[in-house]
Amino acid sequence: MPVQVDPLMPVHPLTVTDVSQMVEASILGKDDRVELLDGVLVEMNPPGPAHSYALRELTAIVTPVAVARGLRVAVQDSLDLGTPISLPQPDLAVVPMTSPDRHASDALLVVEIARSSRRLDLGRKAAIYAEGGVPEYWVLDVERRELVVHRKPVGGRYTSILTLAEHETVTPAAVDVTVRLAALL
């Protein structure tokens, strides 16, 4: 059941440290489908078949090329954007290698696969990723069968936003691989 909070009511934001301590204390389980956005734990819907298919296919396409460049592909994993109040869990992120004791950071490409989360993915999450300096952010909308490509973050927003239809292709700057959108949908 969603909780509605009066916007005039003062709220104490959670931090990345708070959430890490909640996981360590088993208040939050590693399988709880939540992510920290702007100091609030936001529930994530379970993925449906189209979402899972798109994620599997995109992972299979991007991973070999990313690994060949010395990069890694993080799938539905927390991403450290250097902010104390947000720790998003994108569906896919291309990141440099990190040590096993910290979350991935410095993402070169972040992908969210939208089914019911389109508004959040194109709104506040886009701003969070732009504020975090993610150079390229994709929102793959499996229902509308389109990809919204965000590039060139400046001042907390992306200055280049392009919507591609399912018959088109896209090449991320981070990895030199051409992705046919139809192969993901």
N, C-alpha and C positions, 0 to 999 in steps of 0.2 A: 504494500500500500504506500503510495507516494506521500511524502510529508511536505506540506506547504508551510513556508515560513514568511511571516509578515516582514516585508522589506524594511520597515521602520524599526524592527526589533534588532537590538545589537546582538551579533553572533560572534563567538570566539572561533577564529579560523584554526583548523588543524594544520600541522606542518608535516613535512616529509619525515622528520624525526619522530613526531607523534605516531604517524602511521607505521613506521618501522617498529617502534616499540609495541604498538598494538598487535602486530604480526608476531613479534617475539614472545609476547605474553599470551598468545593464542586467542586474543580478543577477535582478531580477524584471522581467518584461515587463508592459507595460500591459494585455495580454490574459490574464495569469495570473489564474486565478479563486481569489483568496485575499483575506481581510480580516483586519485586526489586531483581535483581541479579547483583552483582559486580557494583553497582552504576547506573545501567541502568534499566529502566522499560521495561520488556519483555512481549509482548502480548502472551496470552495463547489461544489456539484454544478451541472452545466450545466442550464439550464432545459429542461423538457419542454414539449410543446405546450400543455397546460392552463395551465401557469405563464405561458408567453408570451402566450397569449390573454388571460388575466386582466390581465396587466400592460398590454397594448395598450389594452384596453377601459377600464381604470381611468385610464390616462394621457389618453385621449381625453375622458373625462368630466370630469376634474378640471382639466386644463390651461387651458381657456378661462376658467373662473371664477377660477382662481388668478392668471392673467395680468391679468385685469380688476381685481384687487385690488392689482396691483403686485408680486405674488409670482412665484416660479418653481417649476417642477417638475423635480427632479433624478431621473433614472432610472438605477438601478444605478450610482450615483456615490458616492464617499467622502463621509462626513459627519463634520465636526469637532465633537466633543461637548465639547471643552475638557479632555480627559484625555490625558496623554502616552502611554498604553498601549493605547488603543482607537481605531480608525478604521474603523467599520463601513461596509458598502456596502449600504444598504437597497435594496429593489427600487424604491421610490418615496418621495420626500420632498418636501413642500411647504416651501419655504424663502424667506427674503428674498433679494433680489438681492445678489450679492457681486462682488468684483473678480475678474478672470480669474486672478490669481496666488494664490488661496487656495481651499481646499475650502469647500463650502457649510457653514453652521452655523446655529444658532438655528432648527432645524426646528420647524414648527408641527404637522406631521403626518408620521409615518413609517409605511410599509407594508412588511411582509415577506409574500411569497407562499410558503406552505409546501407542500412536497410531501414531501420526505424530511427537512426541517429543522425540523419542528414542535417537537420537544423543545428544541432550541437557541433557536428563535424565541420560545417561550413561557417559557423559563427564563432563561438567562444574558443573552440579548440584551434581553429585557424589562427586566431589572435595569440593564443598561448604558444603555438609553434613558431609564429613569426617573432614574438617577443623573445623566444629562446634561440633565435638565430638559425632555425632550420632552413636551409637554402631552397629546399623543394619539398612540397607537401601535396599529396594526392588524396582526393576523396573519390573513391569508386562507388558510384550509386548503382547497386545491382537491380533495383526496381526501375529506375529511369534509363538504365543501360547507357550510362555516360560516365566520363571521368572529368573531374574538375582539377586542373593542374594549377597549383600556386607556386610562384617563384619570386625571387628578389624581395626578401623581407626588409622593410625599412620602417622604423618607428612603430613597431608593434602591428604592422599589417603587411600583406603581400601587395606589391605594386604591379605584378603581372599575374593575371588570372585568366585561364583559358579553359573552355568547356569543349571536350571532344566526344564525338558520337561513337557508338560501338563499332562502326566500320573503319575507324581511323587507327593510327598507330602513334606511339609516343616513345621517346628515348630519354630516360632520366640522365641528368648531368653526371650523377655519381657513378653510374655503371653504364658502359657502352653496350647496351642491348636494346633492341627495338622490340617493344611489346605491342602485339596486336590485341586491341581491347576485346574483340570478338572471342579470343581464346580464353578470356577470363569470365565471360558471361554465359 
